[in-house]
């Protein structure tokens, strides 16, 4: 069965989708079979895969949820897209936003995504979920389906302030829904180590959380090249293979492989 990892953050703009794409590609480069799931209605991950018009896709995660809610036949391979760099994607588009409302009256609404992952898991070594930047039902479904969570955090005061709320939510999911859930670690992203305040924030997080939560050794540096990858539809490994961000994500991939 696949190792299932959610990439979760309290807010957007912290590099969640870039981390999913880069980590997934990094694992594929190590010979692993990887499925990425876009569980964010903003569909940034889907766009990162080179899908310029997600709204035109005939089948997305919304269809998966609809089939499972209505208990109709579901082909778990339907709608999965294959990327040239060796990873697969279950895409999303804006229609996923309405699905969050549709889940509210459903019995077992927190574990719908887990049902799908149980079906596709035997075909993969890793399943990585890009979550919505909120603590709604879609993110809850991702956490309920995962064995691990990686939390990307930019070294900014407001991002760190929201970290405690996310950690409390993860602990609640672990207690009430998914006892197998654990935090793989906190990942610093978009780091400019030249800035004193950046180093102060990282030091603060290490002091407050480092004794009980892994903080990944590797940090992901700020880079314009990394931001450009989404528009190109390829990973940082293909776009800037000798750059510092590719090296950082390769090192992160090594850390993740040791955890599993």
Phi, psi and omega in degrees: 000148185288150166281124184252123184235125171265138170258108191233142176209153182289337184220165178276176176076022180249005178089027179299306184296319177299321179293319177299311181298315185288317178293318179299315179293321178300317178294321177297324178293341175264014176087011182270147173272124190232133171244127173258138180242124177270102180253029180239121180301341178287348173050034179297323180295318179300317177296322179298336177279002179094012179270100186285337180231077181302329182295342181269355181294135182283340184213128180221187178299334176301317178296323178299310179301316182299317180295319181289323178293318181275356179059040174264167182299139182228123172270109186296343179270347183294136176086350180287129181258146183250126181266149184299337181271010170095014176241157181252160181221132162263108190280172175222162168214187188298339180298341180293336180298320180288336181296329179300321177290322181295334182286336189307311183275000187280133174291131183073030186299337182282346188239020179295314180296326178299324179298318178293315182296325176300328181284320185269343187305321181298343183270356187226158172271324180224140170236123184242128186250126173271117187264164175287145180282056179203177179247039180277193186293329179294315177294321177300319177298319179296315180293323180292336182265352190259156170262336183223155174229132169250131184249104175282134182224129171274146183283067177233149187301313184292325177296316180292324179298324180280352183295321183297321178296317178297317180297321177295320179294318178298318179297323179293318177299319180297318181291319193257335189234316190223091183292344181274357184285134176219157178269116177292322179163168173264130182245118176281129181237161178055046186269127171249097187291351179282343184270126182301319182297326177300313180295325179293317180295316179299317178298321178298313180297320179297321180290319185282318188247342188300335180285341184234346180229135175297135169248119186303138179299321183276136171248151181263116184287155174292136182202131175296324180300320179296320180295334183280345186297324182301319181291338182271342180073022178225166181280170177296333179294324180275327186278320182216067191298335181259007183279169184289331180288318177300318178296321180294317180289330175295319177294320176299317179303318177299320178295318180295319177299326179288327179295314184290000000 
